[in-house]
Every structure is written in structure tokens, then in C-alpha cells.
């Protein structure tokens, strides 16, 4: 599977997960979380080429996509990922809360979405 296809799977499932959560449908949300998690795992298996493909999403139009990509790229693209998370964290709601939590875990040293 091409890296771009994996990036598209990531985007589709992050969006679908958030839409399910906002509808109160945790079961469907969890299904989509597993799917975007699998896409990330496949991207990361490609090493830095996969991370670079994911990094395009740091500029995505949707905040939820930017935040999820940034959370996975903190080790590899620290400055860019932190900037995306810090901007999102200024807001209110579920996605900004997720950004705040990712930053908190990073600062605590407990973040582990893409360990070396």
C-alpha cells in the first residue's frame, strides 16, 4: 500500500471517529480509532518516509486531523508538532482537550506514540 493511501486512511478514520464521538457512538468511534491506529502503525513501519508522509497533515484544514497527526509526530517533528498542539489547545472542546493532554504527556515524559 502506498504511503499516500495510508495517510488518507488515517484522515478518513480520525474524522469518522470524531463524528461518532460527537454523536455519542463510542463503539463506532473505537472501530475507527483502531483503523487509524493501524494506518499509523503501517506508516511508522516505513520509518522516516512514513513520518514525513504523516507530517503533511500538520497543516490539514481539520483541527482533529492536525492534532492526531501532531500527537504521533512529537518525537520526530517536535517543534512543528508542539506548535500545532499548542494552537489547538487554546480552544475548548474535545479536540483541544486532546491536544492539551498530548502536550502534558510529552512534558511529563510519559508520551509514547512513536518511541525510538
Backbone torsions as a table, in degrees:
resi	resn	phi	psi	omega
1	UNK	NA	138.4	-179.3
2	UNK	-72.7	151.4	179.5
3	UNK	-58.2	-41.0	-179.4
4	UNK	-62.0	-36.6	177.8
5	UNK	-64.4	-39.5	178.4
6	UNK	-66.6	-39.6	177.2
7	UNK	-62.4	-42.5	179.0
8	UNK	-64.6	-39.3	176.0
9	UNK	-61.5	-41.9	178.1
10	UNK	-57.9	-52.7	-177.9
11	UNK	-59.3	-50.6	-177.5
12	UNK	-56.5	-41.3	-175.5
13	UNK	-81.9	-29.8	172.4
14	UNK	-64.0	-46.5	179.3
15	UNK	-61.6	-46.6	-178.8
16	UNK	-64.0	-37.7	178.3
17	UNK	-62.9	-47.2	-178.3
18	UNK	-65.0	-38.5	177.4
19	UNK	-63.4	-40.3	178.3
20	UNK	-65.2	-42.3	179.1
21	UNK	-61.7	-43.5	-179.7
22	UNK	-66.4	-24.3	175.3
23	UNK	-83.9	-8.8	-177.3
24	UNK	83.7	19.3	-177.0
25	UNK	-104.3	80.6	-177.0
26	UNK	-64.4	-35.5	-178.5
27	UNK	-61.0	-48.1	178.3
28	UNK	-67.3	-39.3	177.0
29	UNK	-58.5	-43.6	179.0
30	UNK	-64.8	-36.3	177.7
31	UNK	-60.7	-44.8	-179.4
32	UNK	-71.0	-33.1	176.3
33	UNK	-62.2	-41.5	177.5
34	UNK	-62.9	-38.0	-179.2
35	UNK	-69.3	-43.2	178.9
36	UNK	-73.1	-29.0	174.4
37	UNK	-63.1	-40.8	177.7
38	UNK	-65.2	-39.5	178.2
39	UNK	-63.5	-42.5	178.2
40	UNK	-63.1	-44.6	179.6
41	UNK	-57.9	-42.1	178.8
42	UNK	-67.6	-39.2	177.0
43	UNK	-63.0	-46.6	-178.5
44	UNK	-66.3	-27.2	176.7
45	UNK	-65.4	-19.5	176.5
46	UNK	-87.3	6.9	178.0
47	UNK	68.8	-143.8	-175.3
48	UNK	-65.3	-27.5	176.6
49	UNK	-63.5	-40.8	177.0
50	UNK	-67.9	-39.4	177.7
51	UNK	-64.7	-41.4	178.3
52	UNK	-62.7	-39.3	177.7
53	UNK	-62.7	-41.7	178.2
54	UNK	-67.8	-33.5	-176.4
55	UNK	-63.1	-22.9	176.1
56	UNK	-56.9	-29.5	-176.2
57	UNK	-75.4	-8.0	176.3
58	UNK	-64.7	-15.5	178.7
59	UNK	-112.0	12.5	-177.6
60	UNK	-61.7	152.3	-178.3
61	UNK	-68.0	-27.7	-178.3
62	UNK	-93.4	129.9	179.9
63	UNK	-61.4	-40.5	-177.7
64	UNK	-61.5	-37.6	178.4
65	UNK	-69.8	-44.5	178.4
66	UNK	-58.7	-45.7	-177.0
67	UNK	-64.4	-45.0	-178.4
68	UNK	-66.9	-40.8	177.1
69	UNK	-63.7	-44.8	-179.2
70	UNK	-61.6	-40.0	179.8
71	UNK	-60.0	-34.4	-179.8
72	UNK	-84.1	-13.7	-175.6
73	UNK	-108.3	9.5	-176.0
74	UNK	-57.3	-40.4	-178.8
75	UNK	-74.1	-39.2	-173.1
76	UNK	-82.5	-41.0	-178.9
77	UNK	-126.3	60.1	-169.7
78	UNK	-52.6	-55.0	-175.1
79	UNK	-61.5	-46.8	-178.8
80	UNK	-66.2	-43.1	-178.9
81	UNK	-65.7	-45.2	178.5
82	UNK	-61.3	-40.6	179.7
83	UNK	-61.2	-43.8	179.1
84	UNK	-63.8	-43.0	179.9
85	UNK	-67.7	-41.4	180.0
86	UNK	-63.7	-39.6	178.2
87	UNK	-64.6	-45.9	179.9
88	UNK	-65.7	-36.3	-176.4
89	UNK	-65.5	-14.3	179.2
90	UNK	-72.2	-19.8	-176.3
91	UNK	-85.0	-169.4	178.0
92	UNK	-125.9	151.1	178.7
93	UNK	117.9	-174.2	-174.1
94	UNK	-66.7	-45.8	-177.7
95	UNK	-66.4	-46.9	175.1
96	UNK	-60.2	-36.2	176.5
97	UNK	-61.9	-42.6	176.6
98	UNK	-60.4	-40.2	177.6
99	UNK	-63.7	-43.2	178.5
100	UNK	-60.5	-42.8	-179.1
101	UNK	-67.4	-39.6	177.5
102	UNK	-61.6	-44.2	178.2
103	UNK	-63.3	-42.0	179.7
104	UNK	-61.2	-47.1	-179.8
105	UNK	-64.3	-35.5	177.2
106	UNK	-63.4	-48.0	-179.0
107	UNK	-65.8	-35.1	178.4
108	UNK	-72.2	-20.1	-175.8
109	UNK	85.2	14.0	-178.3
110	UNK	-102.9	-1.1	179.4
111	UNK	-66.8	138.4	-178.5
112	UNK	-153.6	41.7	-178.8
113	UNK	-81.6	-21.0	178.0
114	UNK	-147.2	67.6	-178.9
115	UNK	-67.7	156.6	179.6
116	UNK	-68.8	NA	NA
